[in-house]
Amino acid sequence: MTARRSVPSPRRARRAGVVGLLAGLAVGLMVALVAGCSDGSDLGRRSHRPVKEPASGPRRPVSGTGVALAWSEPLAHWPGTLTVHDGQVIVADGHGVISSFAVVDGARGWEVRLDASTGEVLPAVDDDTVLLSAADQFIALERSTGQRRWAVPTDSDPTTIDGRSLALGVALVGDPDGSGAPSIAVTAVDTGVLRGRRVDDGTEVWAVTGDGWLAGPMAVHGPSGSVVVIWRTPEVGLVQVLDGATGLTRWSREIEPSSAAPVIAGDSVIVAAGYDETTPAPARIRSLVLADGRERWSTELVTGFEPYQVPAVDLEGGEVALVDRMGNAALVELATGRLRWRQETDGVVIAGRVALTDGFVAYANSHREVMVLERRTGRVWAKISRDEAPWSVPISVDHLGDRLVVGWRWVQGAPLDAIDLAPVETPLKTPGKRPVH
């Protein structure tokens, strides 16, 4: 790996649209959804491999600065998605193997082999549950052990050859009013149906049919139990906010097509959307009041987005970072919508979560790089790649502090890397874990 310095309708139609979108993601990133079934057994075991010592060898994008590989662990197959929660990395690969690692030192936790491919849809994770979308079913695991809690098939779809729906987004809703009611797992399929299920056993509680197909991941506001969904048709997008406990619509409003995933910032919903290049209207990022959908502010951007692009919010720092499909990054003030900076960088960005760390904005692009920008100025800090494996592609990025966690594809060993973007001045701490020195 190196880091180098930068240089200055019908149901069938809805299903076809989603399938086309997923195909576009694969082409844009030069990776394909890894299909294939495993043997169906739950390993439910902890690995007893010794923990590796952190690898040496700093990456030096700029004189006087360092980017260091903290640790690297091989995966069984190419990673599809990864997410960091409470000091733990949860990795899902396209062959149905779900693994956990400690962010602090890469120590392996549990590993589970499912009977379905998990694809590239971001899982939903909370303190107790990992909820996964697995091609034609939804699966809930215990977060502490990886043990399978339940699995439910998707709806039947008579308009398709195989008669099945495609599993899409997932979300977890807690118990906002403290009534002791069971938490809700929300699942969505390509026919436009959302279902709320008891998180303990998967039993259906409510079902609603949306207008179009689901455009990317859902967002959840824990204090109110609200679930934010963006529906997509060929002509328009629709932001819809549901009561997670009942499925009732709280409000909805139209936006432009070509939207990114919605994100929550306090009592606001942040939505970025724009028309494609054939339409002169500009793209915009908007702050909408979560309670009623009123617009707080709107800021013009450059171009449109893809549904599986996920902006990053730092509520304490008062900023949201996002990247459009052409690789133009921006940092926006949450309170006012003021554009702090906008940076045009090379490399198309089709899918993936933006990482807004303490000092940096990072994301993967089609040049097989992790692009790292200074948070304060927007200037390019580093371009991290695996030059020893020319076809390697960073497919998923998340972080804890200024430590990035990156999963790579098209490279032998399918590594999971933890990369420190700047010299560590204070130990990285996670609950119950020893610090990295």
MINU-618653 format. One record per residue (C-alpha): residue in one letter; chain; x, y, z; residue number from 1. Coordinates in steps of 0.001 Angstrom, whole numbers, plus 524288, in hexadecimal, padded with zeros to 5 digits. Example, Ala and Ser with C-alpha at 12.3 -4.5 7.8 and 13.67 -1.06 7.14 Angstrom:
MINU-618653
   residu   chaine       x       y       z   num
        a        A   8300C   7EE6C   81E78     1
        s        A   83566   7FBDC   81BE4     2
end
This chain:
MINU-618653
   residu   chaine       x       y       z   num
        m        A   80000   80000   80000     1
        t        A   804E5   80D9C   7FD10     2
        a        A   80035   81B45   7FF8E     3
        r        A   804D7   82547   7F5DF     4
        r        A   803AE   833D1   7F4C3     5
        s        A   7F888   83995   7ED02     6
        v        A   7FA86   8423B   7E115     7
        p        A   7F456   850D0   7DF1A     8
        s        A   74ECB   803AD   7CB65     9
        p        A   74F03   7F8D7   7CCF0    10
        r        A   7563B   7F119   7D730    11
        r        A   75F28   7EB9B   7CCD5    12
        a        A   7637F   7F93B   7C8E7    13
        r        A   766B7   7FC74   7D6F5    14
        r        A   76E82   7EFF8   7D86B    15
        a        A   775A3   7F292   7CBA7    16
        g        A   77932   8000E   7D086    17
        v        A   77F36   7FAC2   7DCFB    18
        v        A   78665   7EFF1   7D603    19
        g        A   78B95   7F9D6   7CC4F    20
        l        A   7902C   80262   7D776    21
        l        A   79775   7F75B   7DE0B    22
        a        A   79D9A   7F3AA   7D113    23
        g        A   7A1EE   801B3   7CF65    24
        l        A   7A87E   8017B   7DC98    25
        a        A   7B00B   7F57A   7D8F6    26
        v        A   7B499   7FAFF   7CBF9    27
        g        A   7B85A   80812   7D1A9    28
        l        A   7C0D8   80255   7DC51    29
        m        A   7C641   7F76F   7D3A7    30
        v        A   7C139   7ED4E   7DCD9    31
        a        A   7B607   7E3D7   7DBFE    32
        l        A   7ACA4   7DF17   7E613    33
        v        A   7B263   7D28D   7EAD4    34
        a        A   7A7F0   7C865   7E971    35
        g        A   7A8E1   7BAE0   7EEBB    36
        c        A   7A381   7B320   7F9DF    37
        s        A   7AA8A   7ADC6   80594    38
        d        A   7A84E   7A0FC   80C45    39
        g        A   79DA1   7A6A1   814E9    40
        s        A   7A3DC   7A35E   821FE    41
        d        A   7A515   7AD35   82D09    42
        l        A   7B326   7AD01   83156    43
        g        A   7AFDA   7B53C   83D53    44
        r        A   7BDB7   7B415   84200    45
        r        A   7C8B4   7BCA8   8469B    46
        s        A   7D595   7BBF5   83FAD    47
        h        A   7E152   7B8AC   84833    48
        r        A   7EB5A   7BE0D   83EC1    49
        p        A   7F582   7C667   84596    50
        v        A   7F3E7   7D4FF   843EB    51
        k        A   7FD77   7DACC   83A43    52
        e        A   806C1   7E572   83E43    53
        p        A   803AF   7F24F   8374B    54
        a        A   80A9B   7F2D8   82A2F    55
        s        A   81580   7FC9D   8284D    56
        g        A   8181F   804FA   81C75    57
        p        A   8128A   812B9   81C64    58
        r        A   80C21   81818   8103E    59
        r        A   810BE   825FE   80DE8    60
        p        A   807C2   82E08   80535    61
        v        A   80D85   83B0F   80965    62
        s        A   81AD4   83E10   80F29    63
        g        A   81A1F   83E0A   81DEB    64
        t        A   80D70   83666   81EEA    65
        g        A   80ADF   827F1   8202C    66
        v        A   8005D   81E5B   81C4C    67
        a        A   802DF   81158   822D5    68
        l        A   7FD0E   803DD   82193    69
        a        A   7F8C1   8007A   82F66    70
        w        A   7F4E3   7F26A   82C29    71
        s        A   7F063   7E9F6   820E1    72
        e        A   7E862   7DD67   82120    73
        p        A   7E519   7D47E   815A0    74
        l        A   7D6DE   7D128   812EC    75
        a        A   7D1C2   7C46F   80D5F    76
        h        A   7CB7A   7CB57   801CB    77
        w        A   7CA42   7D8F0   7FC30    78
        p        A   7C345   7E22A   8058C    79
        g        A   7B60A   7E75B   80183    80
        t        A   7B39C   7F0D4   80CBA    81
        l        A   7B97B   7F473   819C1    82
        t        A   7B4D9   7FCEE   824E1    83
        v        A   7BAE8   80153   831BF    84
        h        A   7B2B4   80110   83E1E    85
        d        A   7B755   8028B   84C25    86
        g        A   7C56F   7FF36   848ED    87
        q        A   7C1D3   7F352   840BC    88
        v        A   7C2BF   7F1A5   831F3    89
        i        A   7B7EC   7E94B   82BFE    90
        v        A   7BB9A   7E453   81E68    91
        a        A   7B256   7DD7E   814FF    92
        d        A   7B7B5   7D725   808BB    93
        g        A   7B09B   7D2F6   7FC86    94
        h        A   7B194   7C494   8000B    95
        g        A   7A99E   7C619   80C7C    96
        v        A   7B4BD   7C63C   81660    97
        i        A   7B2B4   7D068   82115    98
        s        A   7BE65   7D388   829BC    99
        s        A   7C197   7DCAE   834E7   100
        f        A   7CE8F   7E329   83855   101
        a        A   7D322   7EC91   842D9   102
        v        A   7D653   7F9F5   83D2E   103
        v        A   7E0DA   7FBFC   84762   104
        d        A   7E9C1   7F0A6   84357   105
        g        A   7E301   7E83A   83915   106
        a        A   7E02E   7DD26   8428C   107
        r        A   7D669   7D3C1   83C86   108
        g        A   7C9A1   7D1A1   84369   109
        w        A   7BE9C   7C921   83E31   110
        e        A   7BC89   7C41B   83078   111
        v        A   7AFDB   7BED0   82ACE   112
        r        A   7AD51   7B82A   81DD4   113
        l        A   79FC3   7BAA3   81855   114
        d        A   7984D   7B365   80DCE   115
        a        A   796DA   7BF49   804EE   116
        s        A   79F27   7C9B6   7FE88   117
        t        A   79E99   7D698   805F7   118
        g        A   7A225   7DF4E   7FA76   119
        e        A   7A56E   7EDA9   7FC8E   120
        v        A   799E2   7F32F   80433   121
        l        A   79E5E   7F998   810DF   122
        p        A   79A3A   7F1DE   81CF7   123
        a        A   7933E   7F847   82864   124
        v        A   79A61   7F6CC   83557   125
        d        A   7970A   7FA9D   84348   126
        d        A   79BAF   7F5FF   85095   127
        d        A   79463   7E91A   84F91   128
        t        A   791B4   7E603   8414B   129
        v        A   797F0   7E4FB   833E0   130
        l        A   78D4B   7E56D   8296F   131
        l        A   79132   7E122   81BBD   132
        s        A   78B6A   7E13E   80E31   133
        a        A   78EF6   7D457   807B0   134
        a        A   78A05   7D3A8   7F992   135
        d        A   77CE6   7CCE4   7FBE1   136
        q        A   77C05   7CD8B   80AA9   137
        f        A   77E8C   7D5E5   816A2   138
        i        A   786C2   7D0C4   821E5   139
        a        A   78875   7D5A9   82FD9   140
        l        A   79476   7D1EF   837E3   141
        e        A   79819   7D40E   84616   142
        r        A   7A281   7DEA1   845A4   143
        s        A   7AA59   7D956   85118   144
        t        A   7AB90   7CB68   84BF4   145
        g        A   7A751   7CB3B   83DB1   146
        q        A   79D26   7C0D4   840C1   147
        r        A   791D8   7C0C5   83739   148
        r        A   7856D   7C5CA   83DA3   149
        w        A   77C12   7C47F   83221   150
        a        A   77B21   7C49B   82357   151
        v        A   76F34   7C7E4   81AF4   152
        p        A   76DA8   7C6A1   80C2D   153
        t        A   76A26   7D21E   80383   154
        d        A   75CA9   7D365   7FD85   155
        s        A   7590A   7CB46   7F1B6   156
        d        A   758B9   7D2F7   7E4F5   157
        p        A   75125   7CC8F   7D9CB   158
        t        A   756B3   7D633   7CFCF   159
        t        A   76436   7D007   7D085   160
        i        A   7696D   7C346   7CB45   161
        d        A   76E02   7BE4E   7D86B   162
        g        A   761D1   7C346   7DF64   163
        r        A   76960   7CA60   7E9E1   164
        s        A   76B78   7D867   7EDEC   165
        l        A   778D9   7DE49   7EFD2   166
        a        A   77C46   7E1FC   7FDDB   167
        l        A   780B0   7F01B   7FF20   168
        g        A   781F7   7F960   80AA6   169
        v        A   78135   7F660   8192C   170
        a        A   77FDF   7FEC8   8256B   171
        l        A   77EAA   7FCFE   83423   172
        v        A   77538   80505   83C6D   173
        g        A   77688   80505   84B3B   174
        d        A   76CB2   807FC   855F9   175
        p        A   76C24   816EA   855BB   176
        d        A   76136   818B6   85FB3   177
        g        A   766F4   80EFD   86968   178
        s        A   75A6A   80707   869B8   179
        g        A   76196   7FA1B   868F0   180
        a        A   75BC9   7F70D   85BA0   181
        p        A   76432   7EE24   85323   182
        s        A   76DBD   7F4D9   84A0C   183
        i        A   76A36   7F4C8   83BB5   184
        a        A   77229   7EFBE   83040   185
        v        A   76E48   7F669   82387   186
        t        A   7707D   7EF0E   816C6   187
        a        A   76E52   7F397   808BC   188
        v        A   76D5B   7EC49   7FBD2   189
        d        A   76E3D   7F085   7ED9E   190
        t        A   75F7F   7EFC3   7EBA1   191
        g        A   75E38   7FBAA   7F477   192
        v        A   7595F   7F4E6   800CF   193
        l        A   75E83   7F882   80E55   194
        r        A   75BBB   7EFAC   819D4   195
        g        A   75D90   7F23D   8283A   196
        r        A   76123   7E5F9   82FDA   197
        r        A   76374   7E2ED   83E12   198
        v        A   7721D   7E2E4   83F95   199
        d        A   771D3   7D759   848F9   200
        d        A   76B3C   7CD75   83FF4   201
        g        A   768BD   7D3F3   832A9   202
        t        A   759E0   7D3C6   8340F   203
        e        A   75366   7DDD1   82B30   204
        v        A   74D4C   7E980   8322D   205
        w        A   749DA   7F264   826C0   206
        a        A   74B6D   7F371   81802   207
        v        A   74ABB   7FEFE   80E98   208
        t        A   74C92   80048   7FFF8   209
        g        A   754AF   80BA4   7FB39   210
        d        A   75409   8137A   7EEC5   211
        g        A   75ED1   80DD3   7E62F   212
        w        A   76AC2   8068B   7EAD2   213
        l        A   7737E   808F9   7F686   214
        a        A   77EBD   81209   7F32D   215
        g        A   789DD   80E2B   7FC1B   216
        p        A   78B09   80C23   80ACF   217
        m        A   78102   810E7   814A7   218
        a        A   783E0   81A06   82009   219
        v        A   77E8A   818BB   82DE0   220
        h        A   77C7B   8233D   83830   221
        g        A   77D5F   81C00   84519   222
        p        A   776E2   825DB   84E40   223
        s        A   76A4F   82679   8463C   224
        g        A   76A9E   8190E   83FDD   225
        s        A   76997   81F5F   8325B   226
        v        A   76E15   81816   82638   227
        v        A   77225   82045   81A6A   228
        v        A   770C5   81A15   80D04   229
        i        A   7732D   81F4B   7FF4B   230
        w        A   76ADF   81946   7F490   231
        r        A   76EC2   81AA0   7E65E   232
        t        A   7672E   81AAB   7D9A8   233
        p        A   76CDD   81E03   7CC47   234
        e        A   76819   82C04   7CD98   235
        v        A   7690E   82FE6   7DBDE   236
        g        A   76D79   82C4D   7E987   237
        l        A   7650A   82C26   7F5A3   238
        v        A   769DE   82DFF   80395   239
        q        A   760D9   826F9   80D09   240
        v        A   76196   826B5   81BE0   241
        l        A   75AB3   81B5E   822A3   242
        d        A   7578D   81812   830A1   243
        g        A   7604F   80C50   832CD   244
        a        A   756F2   80620   83C97   245
        t        A   74ABC   806B7   8340D   246
        g        A   74EFD   80949   82605   247
        l        A   74633   81551   82551   248
        t        A   74B22   8206C   81CB2   249
        r        A   74EB3   82CBA   8242F   250
        w        A   751A0   834C4   81802   251
        s        A   756EE   833E2   80A3D   252
        r        A   75BFC   83D6F   80002   253
        e        A   7615F   83CC7   7F249   254
        i        A   76FA5   83F0A   7EF1A   255
        e        A   777D8   83DE6   7E2DC   256
        p        A   77BF9   8306B   7DE27   257
        s        A   78A2F   82C1B   7DF36   258
        s        A   78A55   82D0F   7EE03   259
        a        A   79415   82860   7F812   260
        a        A   78FB8   820F2   80429   261
        p        A   788FB   8294B   80E95   262
        v        A   79012   82BD3   81B6F   263
        i        A   78B6B   830FA   8289A   264
        a        A   79165   83CF8   82F1F   265
        g        A   78ADA   83FC3   83C19   266
        d        A   77CD3   84379   838F7   267
        s        A   77F8E   844DE   82A62   268
        v        A   77FC0   83BFF   81E8B   269
        i        A   78AF3   83EF2   8153C   270
        v        A   78800   83B9E   80709   271
        a        A   790E1   83DBF   7FB40   272
        a        A   78AC9   83C5D   7EDCE   273
        g        A   78C57   84160   7E001   274
        y        A   788A0   83F30   7D1FF   275
        d        A   7915C   837E9   7C891   276
        e        A   79A6B   83E98   7BF02   277
        t        A   78FBC   83FF3   7B49C   278
        t        A   787E3   8492D   7BD48   279
        p        A   78CB3   8570B   7C020   280
        a        A   78719   85815   7CDF1   281
        p        A   791D0   8575E   7D855   282
        a        A   7934C   84D54   7E303   283
        r        A   79045   8517C   7F0EC   284
        i        A   79270   84D4A   7FED9   285
        r        A   786DB   8503C   807B4   286
        s        A   7842B   8503D   8163A   287
        l        A   77619   84C3B   818F7   288
        v        A   76F77   84D0A   82637   289
        l        A   76DB6   83EFF   82ABF   290
        a        A   76085   841D7   8310F   291
        d        A   75984   84746   82517   292
        g        A   76285   847E3   8192D   293
        r        A   763EE   856C4   818BA   294
        e        A   77053   85B59   8120D   295
        r        A   77A19   861F6   81B11   296
        w        A   7841E   86504   81097   297
        s        A   7886E   860EA   80304   298
        t        A   795F2   861F3   7FCFE   299
        e        A   79966   8604B   7EEB2   300
        l        A   7A334   855BC   7EAF8   301
        v        A   7A950   8512B   7DE4A   302
        t        A   7A2BD   844C3   7D98B   303
        g        A   79A5C   8393F   7DDB0   304
        f        A   79C76   82D86   7E664   305
        e        A   79A9F   81EDE   7E6D0   306
        p        A   7914D   8187E   7F0A0   307
        y        A   79BBA   810B2   7F7B2   308
        q        A   7A458   81C7F   7FA48   309
        v        A   7A33E   81F74   808CE   310
        p        A   7A717   82D0C   80DC1   311
        a        A   7AD68   82E54   81B27   312
        v        A   7A898   836E8   8264F   313
        d        A   7B07E   83BE9   831D5   314
        l        A   7A632   841B4   83AC1   315
        e        A   7AFE3   8465E   844F2   316
        g        A   7B869   84CD3   83A9B   317
        g        A   7AC65   85254   833AE   318
        e        A   7AFD4   84D79   82612   319
        v        A   7AB6F   84404   81B8E   320
        a        A   7B4C2   83E94   8113E   321
        l        A   7B031   83929   80448   322
        v        A   7B56A   8354B   7F6F7   323
        d        A   7ADB0   83589   7EA44   324
        r        A   7AE7B   82B41   7DF98   325
        m        A   7B965   83290   7D878   326
        g        A   7C22D   832DB   7E46B   327
        n        A   7BF8F   840FC   7E87A   328
        a        A   7C094   841A0   7F742   329
        a        A   7BA75   84BF8   7FFF0   330
        l        A   7B9E9   84F8A   80E4B   331
        v        A   7AD84   856A0   81283   332
        e        A   7A9F7   85D88   81F25   333
        l        A   79E53   856AC   82559   334
        a        A   79867   862AB   82BC6   335
        t        A   797FB   86B76   81FCD   336
        g        A   79B26   86373   813A8   337
        r        A   7A70E   86BF2   81128   338
        l        A   7B0D4   86551   8084E   339
        r        A   7BDA9   864CB   80FB7   340
        w        A   7C4F5   85F71   80401   341
        r        A   7C303   857D9   7F781   342
        q        A   7CDD5   84FC9   7F15E   343
        e        A   7CDA5   84A31   7E3AD   344
        t        A   7D4FE   83D59   7E3FE   345
        d        A   7D6E6   83367   7D947   346
        g        A   7D06F   82619   7D96B   347
        v        A   7C21F   822C2   7D845   348
        v        A   7BB8F   81EF7   7E50B   349
        i        A   7B05A   8156D   7E335   350
        a        A   7ADCC   80FE2   7F0B0   351
        g        A   7B2E7   80FF3   7FE6E   352
        r        A   7B28A   81710   80B43   353
        v        A   7BA34   82397   80D1C   354
        a        A   7C2C2   82369   8194A   355
        l        A   7C326   83061   820B6   356
        t        A   7CDEF   82E8B   82AAA   357
        d        A   7D369   837E8   834B9   358
        g        A   7DC77   83DFF   82AAA   359
        f        A   7D90F   8386C   81D5E   360
        v        A   7CECC   83520   81330   361
        a        A   7D123   82806   80C9A   362
        y        A   7CA52   82015   80219   363
        a        A   7CD3B   815E6   7F7A8   364
        n        A   7CD58   81928   7E931   365
        s        A   7CDFA   8123A   7DC12   366
        h        A   7DCB3   81448   7DB09   367
        r        A   7DE39   8097D   7E534   368
        e        A   7E20C   81367   7EF8C   369
        v        A   7DD84   81809   7FCB0   370
        m        A   7DD57   826BB   7FAF6   371
        v        A   7E08D   82E1C   8078A   372
        l        A   7DDFE   83CBB   808C8   373
        e        A   7E16E   845E0   813E8   374
        r        A   7D4EB   848C5   81B37   375
        r        A   7D8B2   856CD   81E25   376
        t        A   7DC73   85AE8   81058   377
        g        A   7D7B8   85083   806CB   378
        r        A   7E56D   84EE4   80151   379
        v        A   7E998   8414E   7FD2F   380
        w        A   7F15C   83AFF   80814   381
        a        A   7F3A3   82D84   80270   382
        k        A   7EF93   823AD   7F833   383
        i        A   7F0BC   81644   7FE44   384
        s        A   7F1C5   80A80   7F55D   385
        r        A   7F7B8   7FCF4   7F4DD   386
        d        A   8019A   7FED4   7EA04   387
        e        A   80702   7F139   7EC31   388
        a        A   7F9B4   7EC20   7E7BB   389
        p        A   7F612   7F4B3   7DC0A   390
        w        A   7E807   7EFED   7DAE9   391
        s        A   7E48C   7F1A4   7E942   392
        v        A   7D856   7F9BE   7EBCE   393
        p        A   7D48A   80008   7F8D5   394
        i        A   7C654   7FC09   7F9C5   395
        s        A   7C217   800A2   80738   396
        v        A   7C74E   80A94   810F8   397
        d        A   7C3D2   80E01   81F03   398
        h        A   7CB71   813AC   82A67   399
        l        A   7CDAB   815B2   838E4   400
        g        A   7D3FE   822D0   83B92   401
        d        A   7DEAE   824BF   8315D   402
        r        A   7E023   81616   82F5D   403
        l        A   7DA5B   81197   82275   404
        v        A   7D5D1   803A7   8205E   405
        v        A   7D632   7FFB0   811FF   406
        g        A   7D1FB   7F338   80B3F   407
        w        A   7D898   7EFFE   7FE35   408
        r        A   7D43E   7E7D0   7F29D   409
        w        A   7DB2F   7E205   7E707   410
        v        A   7E754   7DFA9   7EF1D   411
        q        A   7ECBF   7D2F5   7F45E   412
        g        A   7E8AE   7D095   8025F   413
        a        A   7DD99   7DAA1   801A5   414
        p        A   7E3C7   7E2B3   80C83   415
        l        A   7DD04   7EAAC   816E5   416
        d        A   7E603   7F609   81A4B   417
        a        A   7E60C   7FFB1   82590   418
        i        A   7ED4C   80C0F   821B2   419
        d        A   7F128   8174A   82A9A   420
        l        A   7F013   823E4   822DE   421
        a        A   7F8A7   82BEF   82BE6   422
        p        A   80256   8295E   836E1   423
        v        A   7FAC7   82480   842BA   424
        e        A   7FC85   82E60   84DB8   425
        t        A   7F339   827AC   8573A   426
        p        A   7F024   8192F   85850   427
        l        A   7E483   81426   850AA   428
        k        A   7DAF8   80F5A   85ADF   429
        t        A   7CEF1   806E6   859B1   430
        p        A   7C698   8013F   8649F   431
        g        A   7CD45   7F59E   86ADC   432
        k        A   7D8D7   7F5F4   86199   433
        r        A   7E711   7F925   863E1   434
        p        A   7EC5D   80554   85D37   435
        v        A   7F52D   80553   8514E   436
        h        A   8027E   80B48   853EB   437
end
